[in-house]
Amino acid sequence: MATTRTEGQRTKGNLTFRDDNLSPAKGKSIWEDCPLLAIRSDPSVGLIWENDFNHYATTEDGLTSTITNSGATGILASGAYGQLELQPSDGTVADNDETYVGSTTALVVPATGKDVWFEARVKFTEANTDDANIIVGLSSTYAANTLVDDGAGPAANYTGVVFYKVDGGTTWIGENSTTTNQTTVTGLATRQSGSWARLGFHMESNTLITWYINGEAVGASTTNMPAAAMGLVFGVKNGDTNEDILYVDWFRLVQLR
């Protein structure tokens, strides 16, 4: 057993616990100011939805696959503790093949005082240099062409808070949208093909979104706050005739009631 040293700490008035040897360093976790203990003690405080993907069957877990080009979704056989794999193509790989996993029902409705926290650990493999198109976060749409063809990024009309990466790009971009109006925060961090990254955000009372990558605050948005129901979205679209694959190790979504 690894040596442990677990202790309590308060951040912005919130009591949480971390371990000096096993947890991220202080200030490196989006969850330090999230009242997880209070919610676990009393569900009337808020909602916690998390999945470590030791099992996945479309519609069974509150998630539904959208596969438009004979790709596939499922648990990666060699993924330690469970990893969801999104393949955009079958044996015939084509440009703009795409696959999404999204909420069966949109559950998150932003409102004053109803803070939202989201984080997911993801990895993607770029088959050719920088061509993958990726989207991760919350959106009112998670159907075909949530990512527009030919590296054009998220759809022009949606409500959501997402991270995305486009064909020809090398950085993570954050975007929050209310229908046709978007606030885009570029260059949050350089993406690393084949490496895991924790992508997260905290939406405070629907007035401020702070973007986090690997526990570090990397940007903020204060305009075009979403105001309609959103659900989870994970998606990948090929940028050329090579297949790009997205892996999701886990996610956690929290909203105050």
C-alpha positions in Angstrom: 0.0 0.0 0.0 1.3 3.5 -0.9 2.1 5.7 2.0 -0.8 8.1 2.7 -1.1 11.4 4.5 -4.7 12.6 4.2 -5.7 15.9 5.7 -8.6 18.3 5.5 -8.4 21.8 4.0 -10.7 24.7 3.3 -10.8 26.5 0.1 -13.3 29.5 -0.3 -15.1 28.2 2.8 -15.4 24.6 1.4 -14.1 21.7 3.4 -12.4 19.0 1.4 -9.7 16.4 1.8 -6.5 15.7 0.0 -3.5 13.4 0.4 0.0 14.9 0.4 1.4 11.8 -1.4 -1.5 10.8 -3.7 -3.5 13.9 -4.5 -2.6 16.8 -6.9 -0.6 19.6 -5.3 -2.7 22.2 -3.4 -4.3 24.6 -5.9 -4.1 22.0 -8.7 -7.6 20.6 -8.5 -10.8 22.1 -9.8 -12.7 20.3 -7.0 -11.1 22.1 -4.0 -14.0 24.6 -3.9 -16.8 22.2 -4.9 -19.0 21.1 -1.9 -18.8 17.4 -2.7 -18.9 16.3 1.0 -22.1 18.3 1.5 -23.8 16.8 -1.6 -22.8 13.3 -0.6 -24.3 13.9 2.8 -27.5 15.4 1.5 -28.6 15.1 -2.2 -30.8 18.2 -1.9 -27.6 20.3 -2.0 -26.7 19.3 -5.6 -26.2 16.6 -8.3 -23.1 14.5 -8.8 -22.8 12.5 -12.0 -19.6 10.6 -12.6 -18.5 7.7 -14.7 -15.2 5.7 -14.7 -16.2 3.7 -17.8 -15.7 0.2 -16.5 -19.0 -0.4 -18.5 -20.7 1.3 -21.4 -23.8 0.4 -23.3 -25.5 3.2 -25.2 -28.6 4.6 -23.4 -27.9 2.5 -20.3 -25.7 4.9 -18.6 -27.5 8.1 -19.4 -25.3 8.4 -22.5 -26.1 7.8 -26.1 -23.7 7.1 -29.0 -24.1 9.0 -32.4 -22.2 7.1 -35.0 -22.6 8.4 -38.5 -19.9 6.7 -40.5 -19.8 3.1 -39.3 -17.4 3.9 -36.4 -17.8 2.5 -32.9 -18.0 3.3 -29.2 -17.1 0.9 -26.4 -14.8 0.1 -23.5 -11.2 -0.2 -24.5 -10.1 -3.8 -23.6 -6.6 -2.7 -22.5 -7.7 0.4 -20.7 -6.8 0.2 -17.0 -9.8 0.7 -14.7 -12.0 1.3 -17.8 -11.7 3.8 -20.7 -14.3 4.7 -23.3 -13.0 4.6 -26.9 -14.6 6.7 -29.7 -13.7 5.5 -33.2 -15.0 7.7 -36.0 -14.5 5.2 -38.8 -14.7 1.5 -39.6 -12.2 -0.2 -41.9 -12.9 2.4 -44.6 -11.5 5.7 -43.2 -12.8 8.9 -44.8 -12.3 12.6 -44.1 -14.9 14.0 -41.7 -16.0 10.6 -40.3 -17.3 11.4 -36.8 -18.5 9.8 -33.6 -20.1 11.3 -30.5 -21.2 10.2 -27.1 -23.7 12.6 -25.4 -26.3 12.8 -22.7 -29.5 10.9 -23.5 -31.3 13.8 -21.9 -30.0 17.3 -21.3 -29.8 17.7 -17.5 -27.9 20.8 -16.8 -29.8 24.1 -16.8 -27.7 27.1 -15.8 -29.2 29.6 -13.4 -28.2 32.2 -10.8 -26.6 30.5 -7.7 -26.6 27.1 -9.4 -22.8 26.6 -10.0 -21.6 23.9 -12.3 -18.3 22.0 -12.2 -17.1 19.7 -15.0 -13.9 17.7 -15.5 -13.0 14.8 -17.8 -9.7 13.0 -18.4 -9.2 12.5 -22.1 -6.6 11.5 -24.6 -6.6 11.4 -28.4 -4.3 10.0 -31.0 -3.6 12.2 -34.1 -2.9 9.9 -37.0 -1.5 12.7 -39.1 0.4 15.6 -37.4 -2.4 17.9 -36.1 -5.5 16.8 -38.0 -7.9 15.6 -35.3 -11.1 17.5 -34.4 -12.1 17.0 -30.8 -14.9 18.4 -28.6 -15.4 17.8 -24.8 -17.9 19.5 -22.4 -21.6 20.4 -22.2 -23.8 21.2 -25.2 -27.4 21.4 -26.2 -26.5 19.4 -29.3 -24.5 16.2 -29.6 -25.7 14.9 -32.9 -23.9 14.7 -36.3 -21.9 17.8 -37.2 -21.7 19.1 -33.7 -18.2 19.5 -35.0 -18.5 21.2 -38.4 -16.7 19.6 -41.4 -13.1 20.5 -42.5 -11.9 21.8 -39.1 -14.5 24.6 -38.7 -15.0 24.0 -35.0 -18.3 23.7 -33.1 -21.6 24.3 -34.7 -22.7 27.9 -35.3 -25.9 27.5 -33.3 -25.8 25.7 -29.9 -25.9 26.4 -26.2 -22.9 25.0 -24.3 -19.5 25.2 -22.6 -16.9 23.2 -24.5 -13.2 22.5 -25.1 -12.3 21.9 -28.7 -9.4 21.3 -31.0 -9.5 21.7 -34.7 -7.8 20.2 -37.8 -4.6 22.1 -38.3 -4.6 23.5 -34.7 -2.2 22.6 -31.9 -4.0 24.1 -28.9 -7.1 23.6 -26.8 -9.7 26.3 -27.3 -12.5 27.1 -24.8 -15.9 28.3 -26.0 -19.2 29.1 -24.4 -22.3 29.8 -26.5 -25.8 30.9 -26.3 -27.5 30.0 -29.6 -25.6 31.9 -32.3 -23.5 34.0 -29.9 -20.1 32.6 -28.8 -17.2 33.7 -26.6 -14.1 31.9 -27.7 -10.9 31.7 -25.6 -8.0 30.6 -27.7 -4.7 29.0 -26.8 -5.6 27.6 -23.4 -2.8 25.0 -23.6 -0.9 23.1 -26.2 -2.5 19.8 -26.9 -0.4 16.6 -26.6 -1.3 13.8 -29.0 -1.2 10.5 -27.1 -1.1 12.1 -23.7 -3.8 12.3 -21.1 -5.2 15.7 -20.1 -7.8 16.8 -17.5 -10.2 19.3 -19.1 -12.5 21.1 -16.8 -14.4 24.3 -16.0 -16.3 26.0 -13.1 -19.3 28.1 -14.1 -20.1 30.4 -11.2 -23.7 31.5 -10.9 -23.9 31.7 -14.7 -21.8 34.9 -14.7 -18.2 33.6 -14.9 -16.6 30.5 -16.5 -13.1 29.6 -15.4 -11.3 27.1 -17.6 -9.0 24.5 -16.2 -6.4 22.1 -17.8 -4.7 19.6 -15.5 -6.0 21.5 -12.5 -4.5 24.9 -13.6 -6.8 27.8 -14.3 -5.9 28.8 -17.9 -8.6 31.3 -18.9 -12.0 32.9 -18.2 -15.2 33.9 -19.9 -17.8 36.5 -18.7 -20.0 37.0 -21.8 -22.5 34.8 -23.7 -23.3 32.7 -20.7 -25.5 29.7 -21.7 -29.1 29.8 -20.4 -30.7 26.6 -21.8 -30.5 22.9 -21.0 -27.2 21.2 -21.8 -25.9 17.7 -21.8 -22.5 16.0 -21.9 -20.7 15.7 -25.2 -17.5 13.9 -26.2 -16.8 13.8 -29.9 -14.1 13.2 -32.6 -14.0 13.9 -36.3 -11.3 12.9 -38.7 -9.3 15.7 -40.3 -8.2 13.6 -43.3 -8.2 10.0 -44.5 -6.5 8.8 -41.3 -8.5 7.8 -38.3 -8.3 9.9 -35.1 -9.5 8.2 -31.9 -10.7 9.8 -28.7 -10.4 8.1 -25.3 -12.3 9.2 -22.1 -11.0 7.8 -18.8 -13.6 9.4 -16.6 -15.8 12.4 -16.1 -17.4 14.2 -13.2 -20.3 16.7 -13.5 -21.7 18.6 -10.5 -24.4 21.2 -10.3 -25.9 22.9 -7.2 -29.7 22.5 -6.9 
